[in-house]
Amino acid sequence: MAELITVARPYAEAVFRLAKETNSLSAWSDALAILAAAGREPQAVAFATNPKFSVSQVQAFLTDLLGARATSHVGNFVATVLESRRFALLPHIADLFEQLKAAEEGSVTAHIESAFALDAAQVAELTAMLANRVGKKVEAVVSVDAELIGGVRMVVGDDVIDASVRGKLAALSARLAS
């Protein structure tokens, strides 16, 4: 997956620069969200990667899917991605674009995994702690992962804070093994 993100980054950065220049960050965000959803859909992936269908057929499908969001710039982007056989990158490009957009707006996304469901007050407390740590507004995406056993695991960009029982057990195991 790291390789896909590495390949997707130049596309996301180019689209982000274009969106900033044309003052259309939210329009691009909407269009990329639709393209990313298509890139995550197994039937769309099968269609787009099937050699029986030409690039122009796949482009027409995506243009129809985008509807009014299919501006000339978006169409050129789709054509470039498809001609380079990079359809599978669309979800990664969209994710990286959203990260760049959030950074431009002074916010970051934090992925918070908890062993148990968190209530609004707990999420607010964790979000405030992370905002203080990174010095930016934090948007939290919360999920439950019972395999953590207890505690939370938080990811903000490349920064990982693992305060889970599973993480502490792994650290203890590594110390005992060395």
VEXTORVEX-229564 format. One record per residue (C-alpha): y, z, x. Coordinates in nm, 3 decimals, always signed. Example, Ala and Ser with C-alpha at 12.3 -4.5 7.8 and 13.67 -1.06 7.14 Angstrom:
REM residues 2
[[-0.450, +0.780, +1.230]],
[[-0.106, +0.714, +1.367]],
***
This chain:
REM residues 178
[[+0.000, +0.000, +0.000]],
[[+0.236, +0.068, +0.290]],
[[+0.199, -0.298, +0.389]],
[[+0.300, -0.414, +0.040]],
[[+0.608, -0.194, +0.047]],
[[+0.700, -0.328, +0.390]],
[[+0.678, -0.685, +0.261]],
[[+0.861, -0.596, -0.063]],
[[+1.155, -0.423, +0.109]],
[[+1.346, -0.739, +0.217]],
[[+1.321, -0.880, -0.136]],
[[+1.448, -0.555, -0.287]],
[[+1.733, -0.529, -0.037]],
[[+1.838, -0.890, -0.095]],
[[+1.834, -0.845, -0.472]],
[[+2.026, -0.519, -0.440]],
[[+2.297, -0.684, -0.226]],
[[+2.326, -0.967, -0.477]],
[[+2.340, -0.724, -0.770]],
[[+2.616, -0.527, -0.599]],
[[+2.814, -0.841, -0.518]],
[[+2.791, -0.963, -0.877]],
[[+2.841, -0.615, -1.024]],
[[+2.515, -0.643, -1.217]],
[[+2.303, -0.349, -1.103]],
[[+2.195, -0.248, -1.452]],
[[+2.114, -0.606, -1.557]],
[[+1.896, -0.650, -1.249]],
[[+1.737, -0.313, -1.312]],
[[+1.638, -0.426, -1.662]],
[[+1.505, -0.761, -1.542]],
[[+1.308, -0.607, -1.257]],
[[+1.157, -0.347, -1.491]],
[[+1.019, -0.628, -1.708]],
[[+0.889, -0.818, -1.405]],
[[+0.732, -0.500, -1.267]],
[[+0.556, -0.436, -1.597]],
[[+0.415, -0.789, -1.580]],
[[+0.308, -0.725, -1.222]],
[[+0.116, -0.417, -1.334]],
[[-0.057, -0.594, -1.624]],
[[-0.405, -0.716, -1.518]],
[[-0.397, -1.019, -1.749]],
[[-0.058, -1.130, -1.616]],
[[-0.179, -1.084, -1.258]],
[[-0.491, -1.290, -1.335]],
[[-0.273, -1.564, -1.485]],
[[-0.016, -1.564, -1.203]],
[[-0.276, -1.570, -0.927]],
[[-0.505, -1.826, -1.091]],
[[-0.489, -2.151, -0.892]],
[[-0.534, -2.349, -1.216]],
[[-0.175, -2.267, -1.309]],
[[+0.122, -2.403, -1.117]],
[[+0.415, -2.199, -0.992]],
[[+0.633, -2.365, -1.255]],
[[+0.395, -2.258, -1.534]],
[[+0.398, -1.897, -1.414]],
[[+0.776, -1.914, -1.375]],
[[+0.810, -2.044, -1.731]],
[[+0.594, -1.757, -1.854]],
[[+0.809, -1.500, -1.674]],
[[+1.131, -1.666, -1.789]],
[[+1.010, -1.647, -2.149]],
[[+0.916, -1.284, -2.093]],
[[+1.263, -1.206, -1.958]],
[[+1.442, -1.378, -2.244]],
[[+1.821, -1.343, -2.214]],
[[+1.780, -1.149, -1.888]],
[[+1.666, -1.469, -1.714]],
[[+1.999, -1.556, -1.553]],
[[+2.016, -1.825, -1.288]],
[[+2.003, -1.561, -1.013]],
[[+1.700, -1.395, -1.170]],
[[+1.535, -1.735, -1.210]],
[[+1.594, -1.813, -0.843]],
[[+1.449, -1.476, -0.747]],
[[+1.138, -1.534, -0.961]],
[[+1.094, -1.882, -0.812]],
[[+1.122, -1.745, -0.459]],
[[+0.870, -1.468, -0.524]],
[[+0.622, -1.706, -0.686]],
[[+0.657, -1.980, -0.424]],
[[+0.585, -1.720, -0.158]],
[[+0.278, -1.606, -0.353]],
[[+0.422, -1.254, -0.385]],
[[+0.366, -1.185, -0.756]],
[[+0.181, -0.862, -0.669]],
[[+0.498, -0.731, -0.504]],
[[+0.705, -0.724, -0.823]],
[[+0.632, -0.355, -0.905]],
[[+0.713, -0.255, -0.547]],
[[+1.031, -0.462, -0.540]],
[[+1.143, -0.298, -0.865]],
[[+1.066, +0.051, -0.733]],
[[+1.253, -0.010, -0.408]],
[[+1.547, -0.160, -0.598]],
[[+1.566, +0.151, -0.816]],
[[+1.565, +0.370, -0.505]],
[[+1.852, +0.169, -0.357]],
[[+2.040, +0.182, -0.686]],
[[+1.993, +0.558, -0.712]],
[[+2.112, +0.608, -0.355]],
[[+2.421, +0.396, -0.432]],
[[+2.490, +0.612, -0.735]],
[[+2.440, +0.931, -0.533]],
[[+2.111, +1.036, -0.684]],
[[+1.747, +1.043, -0.581]],
[[+1.421, +1.052, -0.771]],
[[+1.192, +1.345, -0.715]],
[[+0.827, +1.321, -0.809]],
[[+0.711, +1.668, -0.905]],
[[+0.339, +1.725, -0.952]],
[[+0.226, +2.056, -1.096]],
[[-0.116, +2.203, -1.157]],
[[+0.001, +2.300, -1.506]],
[[+0.262, +2.169, -1.748]],
[[+0.614, +2.284, -1.661]],
[[+0.868, +2.389, -1.920]],
[[+1.227, +2.262, -1.914]],
[[+1.358, +2.574, -1.737]],
[[+1.105, +2.540, -1.455]],
[[+1.187, +2.171, -1.410]],
[[+1.558, +2.252, -1.409]],
[[+1.505, +2.522, -1.144]],
[[+1.302, +2.289, -0.921]],
[[+1.553, +2.007, -0.971]],
[[+1.844, +2.237, -0.879]],
[[+1.660, +2.354, -0.566]],
[[+1.590, +1.996, -0.461]],
[[+1.949, +1.889, -0.536]],
[[+2.074, +2.170, -0.312]],
[[+1.833, +2.062, -0.039]],
[[+1.916, +1.689, -0.042]],
[[+2.281, +1.718, -0.142]],
[[+2.248, +1.461, -0.420]],
[[+2.183, +1.450, -0.791]],
[[+1.807, +1.465, -0.852]],
[[+1.624, +1.284, -1.131]],
[[+1.282, +1.443, -1.180]],
[[+0.964, +1.262, -1.272]],
[[+0.712, +1.531, -1.363]],
[[+0.336, +1.493, -1.385]],
[[+0.037, +1.725, -1.410]],
[[-0.240, +1.714, -1.149]],
[[-0.506, +1.979, -1.210]],
[[-0.654, +1.910, -0.864]],
[[-0.358, +2.096, -0.712]],
[[-0.528, +2.415, -0.841]],
[[-0.190, +2.592, -0.859]],
[[+0.171, +2.547, -0.750]],
[[+0.367, +2.224, -0.714]],
[[+0.397, +1.926, -0.485]],
[[+0.737, +1.754, -0.468]],
[[+0.819, +1.418, -0.311]],
[[+1.178, +1.304, -0.255]],
[[+1.184, +0.978, -0.062]],
[[+0.986, +1.044, +0.256]],
[[+1.024, +1.422, +0.225]],
[[+0.717, +1.605, +0.089]],
[[+0.722, +1.970, -0.010]],
[[+0.368, +2.084, -0.078]],
[[+0.365, +2.430, -0.231]],
[[+0.029, +2.380, -0.400]],
[[-0.285, +2.584, -0.356]],
[[-0.470, +2.267, -0.253]],
[[-0.207, +2.201, +0.017]],
[[-0.221, +2.555, +0.147]],
[[-0.602, +2.544, +0.159]],
[[-0.586, +2.215, +0.352]],
[[-0.338, +2.364, +0.600]],
[[-0.556, +2.674, +0.644]],
[[-0.862, +2.456, +0.697]],
[[-0.679, +2.253, +0.961]],
[[-0.569, +2.568, +1.145]],
[[-0.920, +2.709, +1.140]],
[[-1.067, +2.381, +1.266]],
[[-0.835, +2.364, +1.570]],
***
